[in-house]
């Protein structure tokens, strides 16, 4: 990929290398380096001895060419830790400075961008992962791709709020959280979008404010431009903690924000700049070959005879060699690609029945129960901002549940964040945990705050209710006890919870501090 923007980025890479070398030499402190490196999609890890590099994948789309690149750099630089994130990106961890520099530059040749992967820039554009393959209102991927391309132009020349997250959903399943991000486009049955702005998770979470109804898909970029214009005028740049779009709702009020947004939208339209999206006619996707497939992780697509296979490594931490293994299997398969999902899983799509069975076989090491499909951020052992190790807690939980021999449906998927930033989306889980500490006699004890009743389905959205604090060491015991209560009812968790909406809170009472 060679554009004016990408060539400007290439020209800036020597500066990244210079600053990175200065950091590792001890001539640049961690805070100053973080403020610089985030623009390149890289951060120093907690120990200050290695780097993380974030590979942006619009809508989580990972073509065979991109997959091959990821597999090759993992092998060449002996990457030993890879995490799939809730923003549909791939994070390469434990990188030396030279590796990070080389990978980010080579990635551009494959259409993989790291620029803006961190810092005060537009983040990866999120999309319902199975759009185009499942029953939906319409395929939103072409408009998400146009949005991503447009947003990349902002990285050098526009000042934006922290973490501007733009997302697209194809149905009320709302997997990408279009109704509560900085700017969300939620598909409608009539082939248009409803537009929501100024939402977000993290501290002081907010659902989005609807600022557009029945918006034509080709007009998406006008709304993105209006969002930037609105924030540049009314956003809080003085207080970094409040430099997010959702805080404009406090300063302007919902009516004031909507009026301001619509005014900026009219200004953008009146400017004369043509931001209309022109989509190319989609090539006909392949058809089935007569083979069929069935399995817990195999899903029929809307295209007759084609299937998708779901794969969820524990906590989104995928075995690095798995990228090569999947690539070698699918490289000769027509039209097959990967889609990263916002729950830290992936789908392999456009498979015939025989192909689906082959993919299912090589991904048998993934989750087989809702609990094993839990969401967890990378955790405090790696992340500078982390307070608790989310991955360690999830492992402890799954080991305790396995030892207790509970049935696979006795517990739900968990959402675990190591700090208030909500990278594990703890606020929208049926059960969520947020990392922290509990002070007792001035002594800090590792702990997590329990949340219940979160939901991300459009029309039923709910932020989890904060129940209280549980010591980290007690959480596996609490969940085993909860699972036994569910199992004794003769129901799976979903059915039990529907009849006992206060049941999780009741089970937690003996563990709350």
Secondary structure, DSSP 8 states (H G I E B T S, - for coil): ---HHHHHHHHHHHHHHHHHHHHHTTSS-HHHHHHHHGGGTEEE-TTSSSEEEEEB-GGGEE-HHHHHHHHHHHHHTT--EEEE-TTS-EEEEEE-HHHHHHHHHHHGGGT-B-TTSSSSSB---EE-TTTTTSS-S---HHHHHHHHHHHHTHHHH----TTB-EEEESSTT-TT-GGGSSEEEEE-TTS-EEEEES-B-STT-B--EEEEEEE-GGGHHHHHHHHHHHHHHHS--S-GGG-SGGGHHHHHHHHHHHHHHHHHHHHHHHT------------------S-----TTEEE-SSTT-EEEEE--GGGEE-TTHHHHHHHHHTTSTT-EEEE-TTS-EEEEEE-HHHHHHHHHHTTTS--STTTT-EE---TTT-SS-SS-HHHHHHHHHHHHHHHT--TTSS--EEEESSTT-TT-GGGSSEEEEEEEEEETTEEEEEEEEEE--B-STTS-B--EEEEEEEHHHHHHHHHHHHHHHHHTTS-HHHHHHH-TTHHHHHHGGGB-
